[in-house]
Structure formats: C-alpha cells, structure tokens
Amino acid sequence: MKQVLTFALALSLIASACNTANGTSVSTSDSTAPSGSTPRSYISQDDFIKAAESTVNGVVSVKSFATPQAQRGGYGGYDPLLDFFFGNPYGNRQPQQQEAPRQQQLGLGSGVIISDDGYIVTNNHVIEQAERLEVTLNDNRNFPATVIGSDPVTDLALIKIEAPQLHVIPMGDSENLHVGEWVLAVGNPFGFTSTVTSGIISAKARNISSMTGGRSRGIESYIQTDAAVNQGNSGGALVNLNGELVGINTAIYSQTGAYAGCSFAIPTSIVRKVVDDLKEYGTVQRAFLGIAFTELTPELIAEKGLKGPSAGIYVASVEDRSAAREADLQEGDIIVNINGAPTRSTAELQEAITRFSPGDTVTIEFYRDGTARTTQATLRNNRGDVALTRPESNDIIGATLESIDKETARRLEIRSGVSVADVERSGRFAAAGISKGFIILSVNGTRVNTPEEFKKLYRQVLTSPAGQDKVLFITGIYPSGKTAYYAVALD
C-alpha cells in the first residue's frame, strides 16, 4: 500500500529524535495533576492495569473489503464511454469477458465504541475505499457495519453496528492533558487484537505537514506521544490512566513505516464535535473565520516591522463576505487567542476554530500596531452564511436514485442497475443531459447495483486529491432500450 500520513497506510518521512519513556510504574514529588486525572505522586502499576482492563473491550477491529477493481480506483474493464473519450486499446475488438472479481480484504484498522447501542468512531482512511465493513469485538463476535458519515478533512468517520449493551470508553477532555502525562494506546497493530502500549504525551497541537514541508492533509492539531503504534492501530484509542478517551490514533512519524518513537492522535476536542455533527447531520458543520494567514516568525516580524507578541497568527488578507471582515479584522493583525484558546500556531488556530459551527460567536484577541484589542465574530460556513451544510449526497447531483425491480431488469436483459427516479432542473445530472428514467449501469468503469454503491463511487471522485479531474463517466440505458453515455462534472 502507498505511504501516507497514517498507520494503515504508513508514513515515510525524515525521523525526528523523540524521548521514549519506558516502565510501568512511576512516583514523583509533583502532586499537581490535570483536572480529572490521577495525581502523579500516586501513579502505580495498578493504574495502568485498571486503565487497560477498562478500555480493551471498548476497542474493535475494523476490516474493510472491496473488489480489486474498486481498490485500483481506476477505470478497470471495458467501457464504451471511455472508448469514446480515450480510444479503444483493443482496436475494434472488445476484450473478452472475464469472471467478475470477488471482494477481498482491503485493510485493517481499529475503532472505538462510543455508545452502548453500536456507534463507533474510527479514521476516515480506514473505511474510505470500502464496499463492505466488518467489525470484530474483543470477544470475537463479528458484525457488519454501516457508515453513518465521514470527514476526510479531520480523517474521522462514524460507523454503526447493530449490537446491544456494548462496552463504551467514556469521552475525556484532551484539553486537560499535560506534556509528560502517561497515556495508553489501544488497538490492533498488525492484526494483533487487544494490544495495549504505554507512553507519555510528548507534545500537543502538533502539525506534521508544517514540520516536514509536506502537503497538508486537512486539519492537523495532533497529540504527539511515544506510545508504540503500528499499522492496524489507525482509529484506535488513546486513553488516560482514568480509562477516558483523549484521542484517536491516526499517524506515525517514521523512515520505515514502522514505529520509530513518535505517534499522533486526533484530540477529543476535535473528535467530539465531528462525531456529534456526523451523527446529527451526516456531515460536519464546519466554521470559517475567513482569513489567509501565516504563523508569526522572527523573519516575518523583522520584515514587516511588527510590534507586540512574538508568537501568533499573522493575518495576510481578509476574505469578502466573511466573519473576519464583519469583525473588522485587517491585514497585519496578529491573532493570539480565540475564545480563551491560544493561537500561537496553525495547529492551535485550526483546533480552536474546529470546535465551533457556523452561527457561533467567538471572542478574538489580537494585536494591531502593537496594541492589544478584542473583537467578536460570528463564524460562517464556506458559502459565507450560517445555514446548515447538507451531506455530500445525491442532492448535489440533483437526482433521486433507486434500485430497479426484477421485472425491469428481465425486460431490458440486464443484471441490475440504478434508476434515476427524478431529476432537478438545476442539478448536475440535468446539466449533463440525463433524463428521468435513465438506468445507470456503471460509473467510471465500475458496475453499480444500488444507490449506495453509486454514492460510494461518487464520494470517491468528489474527495479525490486536488489536480485530479472530478468527473463521473456514466454508462446506462433508457427504458426504451437505448444506451447512453454521460460525463457529469463535479468540479
């Protein structure tokens, strides 16, 4: 599998020296402890045992399955529409029909049970390419899982199984974590279930992309630890010694793709907001301040002759119709705090804003010409208003889809398909020329049998990396028997 900033798809980067704390018992003279955590002077081996025993049954194994064609993410097989656009590599001959590929296991990750009725949080990269998900509990019971919603920007996903009275890991507050505090990582590295490792909090609000100069993968404000994690730990739990969830393990920092001393988890300050939104709305209600910015550096301070703080967010420009413009923020301002949360770095700013939804009002502390000021801003969505954001679903393409019945399939001599039951005038389908009654047979060379399968392919294209064409090449047939091919642009 390709190397990226995740456990399941391991990262390859320049290694960084990280202090590793080993052992299972510690006693110090420091009696100051974060609120809700075990006082450091009383930490013992029993605390590790209790935390492990109370959380191991709340972490599950998540297996994803897909056909080889879907795994490749390409346009496998013969498709007349692709022939029309790109030419037929077989000349005038169509390739011989081969046996349809069977589903294979695509990946293995972990998940955390957050409600006794079956809601589980995991990483988006664990489930994003899956056609089918299977969850295995710590007692070896297996259940099919349904995706409730996912968010590639934070790399989080919410899935659900139908099982009663599950063991829940209570949600803790990552804001109460201190650097140097003991934590446990619980997951399924290399497929070894119910694995617990220990470490300390090495840093908070860590942005990996800014450290390495790599392309940002979305919102990055990680908890950095030295708890050993490896492939398969993705989506697993990072817990404190009270057995509370404080993060979702997501990435490692390594030359080889295996654990090398640094691991990263999404803090619960972000997890709680994303999960609540996915559960209620099916998508994240993401707030925007509406500025272009950069972190304050000594070089920038000298270049601009800035006065005031030595750390903060420098406002490079303010977008039109934005919360920032309404709050009278200006180019050259230095933001140092949002609603009590410091914003000394990109990661801290992202984490501070991610907690809120469009329509929420926040207090912003900033400096202008060396003078401390305060303003209030009502955050907006990416459209410049405070309306709810609808899920990335069929409402964007402007069509209602449904599976065809057996009689229609028999009459048209097709195995299956997805019928366009209705088309909106302003939707993407209407713009492409697709009419009501059209039956979709394949999308980008992949056969579709149900509206759910269409939606998965649609979302794969919609969330594909920047620079790739976001187009649905659709092959199908009308009830009259007429075949048709369409290209639906999603950009």
N, C-alpha and C positions, 0 to 999 in steps of 0.2 A: 504494500500500500504506500501511497505517496507520503512524503514527510511534510507535516504541518504542525502548527502550534497546538497539538492535542495529544492526549495519551493514546487513544485508539489509533491515531494516525501520527506517529511520534515525530517530535520536533528535532531538527538538526541545526544547531547554532553554535557559536563560539562559547565554550564553557566559561563559567564565572566561579571564582572561589567562594564557597559558602561554608559557614561553620556548621558542623554536624554535632548534635548533642545526642549522646548515647546513654543508655541506662534506663532503669525502670523505677528508680526511687530518688527523691531529692528533698533536701530540707535546707532552708536558708533562713537568714535572720530577718529577711524582708517580710513583714506581715501585711504590707499593703497589697491588696488584690483587686482586680477589676470587679465591678458590681456583678453579683450573680455567679462568681467563680469561686473555686476552693482557695482559701488563703494559702499563699505559697509556703509558709512556715509549717503547714500541716499536710502537705502533699506526701503521699506514701504509695507503696506498691498497690495497696488496696484500691486507691483512687483510679489507677489505670485499669485494674481488673473490673471494677464496677462500671466504669465508662464503656469498656469493651463489651461486657456482657449485656449492658442495657441498649446497645446500638447495633450489634451484629445482626440481630434478627430484623432490623429495620432497613437493611441494605439488600438489594436484589441484584440478580444478574439479568442483563437485557441483551438478548440476541436479536440481531436483525437479519432478515432474509430477503433476497432479491434474485431475479433471473440474471444470468450472465449478461444478457443484452442491456438490461437496466443498469447493471453495475458499470458497464463501459461508458454509460452516459452519452453514447453516440447515436448514430442513425443506423444501427445494425439491420441487416436484411435488405431486401429489395423494396423500393417504394417508388411508384411512378412519379410522384411529385418531385422527389429528389432527383430522379432521372431527368425530369423536365428542366430543373434548375442547374444541375451539375453534370449532366451527361451520364450515360449508362456504361459502367466499366465492363459489362458483359456484351457490349455491342448490341445487336438486335435480339440477342437471346436473354431470356430471363433465367436467373440462377435456379438450379434445381431446388425443389422444396426439401427442407431438412426437418427433422423432428424438432418440435418446439422445445427450447431449453427449459430445464426444470429449475425451480428455486434452489438456491444454495445459500449457505450462511455467509452473510456479508461482513459482519463484525460482531464484536463482543464488548459490552461496556457494563456499567453499573447504574443503579438508580436508588433513590432514597424515598421510602414511604413517608408521606407527609399527612395522610389521613387514613383512619381505620377502614374507610369504605373504598380504598383502592387507588387514590391519586398518588402518583409517583413523579418526582422531578428527576431529570437526567440532563445530559448535554444534547444540544441540537445535532452535533456531528455524530452522535451515536445512532440517531434514528432517521436522519435526513434522506438517505438513499433507500430506505427500507420499503419493501412491498408488504412485509409482514413482520410483526414483532412478537417475541415470546419472552415472558418474564418468569424467572425461576426464583422462588423464595428460598430462604435459608433452610427450610425443612424439605427442600427438593420438590415441592409442588410447582407445577407449570401452569401458566395462564396465558392466553392470547391478550395482547394489549392494544388499545386504541389510542391514537394521537389526539389529544384534546387541543393542543396548539403548540407552536414552536416559534422561537425568536432567534434567527441567525445572528442578530446584532450583539446579543449577550451570550450566545451559544447555550441557550437554555431551552428545554422542552418539557411539556407536561403530558404524561400519558396516564392511562387508567386501565386497571384490571377489575374484573367482577369477582371479588372475594371479600367475605365479611371479616370483621374483627381482626384486622391486621395490626402488626406491631408498628407503632409510629415513633419516629425520632422527633422530639419536640424542637421547634424552631427557636434558636437562640439569637442573640444580638451581636453581630460581628463588630459593632461599634465599641463594645466593651472589651474587645481583645487588646492585649498589650504585647509588644515585641518582647520575646523571651518566654512567653506563656506556653505551657505544654498543650499539645493537641494530638488527636489520633486521626489517622486516615483509614477508612474502612471501605473495602471494595473487593474486586475480583481480578487482581493482576494476573495476566497470562492464563486466565480461566480458573485460577485457584480461588474458589469461593470462600467467603467469610474470612478474609485476610485483614488483619489489623496491624498497622505500623504506627510508631510514635515519633514525635519531633517537636520542635518549637516554632513559634511564629518568628520568622526571620525579618519580615518587613510587611507593611500594609500599603495599599493604594499603589501597587506596582504596575507600570505599563511596560509590557515586554517589547512592543514594537518600537517605542521611543528609545529603549535601551539598545536595541540591536540595529536600528535603522531599517527594519523590515516594514512591509506594508501592513497597515493596521487591519485587524480582523474584526473591528467593531468597537464596542465599549470595553475597555480594558482597565479595570481597577482591582487587581488581584491581591489576595492574601498570599504572601510568599512563605513557604515552610520548608523544613528539611525532613519532613516525614517521607519515608521511601514510598514512591508510587511508580507504576509502570503501565504498559499497555493493558487495557482492561479496567483500569481504575477510573476512567472517564465517567463522570456522572455520579461517582461515589461520594461518601460523606466525609467531611472534615468536622470533627466534633471536639468540644472542650472536655475537661475532666468531669463536668457535670452530666455528660452524655447529651448535650444540646448541639444541634446542627448549627455550625457557624459558617460553613462554606460548602460549595460543590466542587470537588476536584476536577480540574479541566486541562491543565497544561503542564509540561515539564520543560526543562532547560538543559539540553544535553548535546554533546557532539555525536553520540552514537544512537540516539533514540531510546536508550535505556536510562534508568535513574542515575543521576550523577550529583545529587546533593541539593537540587533546587526544584521545588514543585509549586504549582499555583492553583488557587481555588477562587471561585466567584463568591464574594461575601454575601451573607444573608440579607444585608441591607439592599442588595440588588435582587437577589433571588425572590424575596417576599413580594416585592412589587410586581415583578414579571409573572410569577406564578398566579398571583391574585387576578391580574389582568387577563391572562390566558384562560383562567377558569371562568371568569365572568363574561368576557367579551370575545374570546377566541383569538385576540391579538393584543399587542402591548399598546397602551395609550401613552405614547412617548412624547414628552415635553421638550420644547426647544426654546433656548434663550434668544437665538438669532444673531450670533456674532461669529466673525472669523477671528481667531486668536492664536497666540503662541505663548509658550512658557517664558517667564522673565529670566534672563541670563545676564551675567556681568557684561557680556559683549553688547547685548541689546540696551542695557542701562547706559553704557558709555556712548553708544551710537546715537541714542535718542535724547541723551541728557536728562534721563528720568530722575525724579525725586520721590522719596518715600520708601516703600518696602523693597527688600532685596529678593523676595520670592512672591510669586503671584501669577495671574493670568493677564497678559497684555492684550488689550482689545485692538486688533488690527483694522477692523471695519465693522459696521453695524448694518444688518440687512434691513431692507424696506419691509414694512408691514410685519414687524417683529416685536416681541416682548421687550427686547433691549432698546429699540427705538422709542417705544412708548414710555419706557422708564428713563429716557433721556441719557442713556449711556453713550459715550462718544469715543471715537478713535483716540488712542493714547491713554485711556483709563486703565487702571490696574485693579482687577477684581481679586479680593483677598478672602472673601467669606460669603457663603450663601446659606441663609437660614441657620447660622451657627456652625456650619461645616466649613473648615478651612479649604481654600482652593489654591494651594501652592503649586500644583502640577496639573497636567492634563487629566491624569487618572482621578485625582480628587475632584476636579470640576465635573467630569463625567459621572462619577458616583453620586455627587451632590444633586445633579440635575435628574439622574435616572430615577430617583425616589419619587418624583412628582409626576403629575398628569397635566395635560392641557386644562387651563382654567384655574390651577392652583396659583396662589400669590406667594411670592418669596421675597425676603428682605436681602438686599445685596449691599455688602460693604465694599467700597472701592476707594482708590486714591486718584485724584485729578490735580495735576501740577503740585504734587507733594502734600496736598490737603486731604484728610480723611473725610469721606462722605458716605451717606446712606440713601438708598432709594428702594422702591418696591416695584416689582414686575409681575404681571400676570402672564404666566407661561402659555405658549400656544403650540399647536401641532405644526407639522411641516407644511401645511397649506396656509398657515397664517391666521387660523381661527381656533376656537376652543371646542369645536364639535367632536363627537366620538369618531374614532377611526374604526372602519369596518374591517373584518378579516380579509386577507388576500384570498379571495374565493371567486366564485363564478359571477359575483356582482360586477367585477371589473371587466370581464369579457362581455357582460350584458346578455346572458343567456341562462335559461333554465334547462338543466340536463336530467335525463332519466334513462334507466336501462330499458332496452327493447324487450317485448314479450316474445315467447316462443313461436307464436303464430307468425309474427313479422319476420323473425329470423328464418323460419321454414320457407315462407313465401319468397324471400329475397335470396335464399340459399346462402346464408351467412351463419357463422357460428354464434356470433354475439355482436353487440355494438352499443353505442350510447346515442340516444336520440336527443335532438335539440327540440325541446317541447315549446320553447318560447324565445323570441329574440327582441331585445330592446333596440329602439332606433338609434340611441346614442352609444351603444356598446361596440366593443372591438369586433365581435362576430358580424354585426351588421355592416361595419365599415369594410370588412373583408369580403362581404357579399354572401355570407352564409344565411340561408333562409330557414324558417321554421319547418320541421320535419326531416331535416338533414340528419343522417345517421353517421356518426364518427366511427371509423374502423381502426384507425391508427393515428398516433401523434409522434412526429419525429421518428418514424420507423418502428415504434413500439405499439403493439396491439393493445387496445383498451376495451375492456368488457363492462366496466361500471363507471358511474360518475366519480367515485372515489379514486379510481385509477387515473382518470383524466386529471383530477385535481392534483394528484401527486406529481404527474409529469409537468403540469402547468406550473406548480410551485418550484420544481427543479429548475425550469427555464427562468422563472421570474427572479430567483435568488442566485443565479449563476454569476460568476465573477465579472467585474467590470471589464469591458473590452470584448466580451462575447456577445454575439447577436442574440437578442431575446425574441425569438420568433417560434411560433408553433406551426410546423408544416403538417397540415391535417389532410388525411385521405378518408373518403367516405362515399356514401351512396344515398340517393334520394329514394323515397318510397316507389317512385316510378321505375326504378332500376337504373337510373342514370348515375354514373360515377362522377365524382368531382374532387378537385384538389384545391386547397386554400392555404395561404400563408397569412397568419394572424400575428402582427407585430405587437409586442408588449412594451416596447420602449416608450 
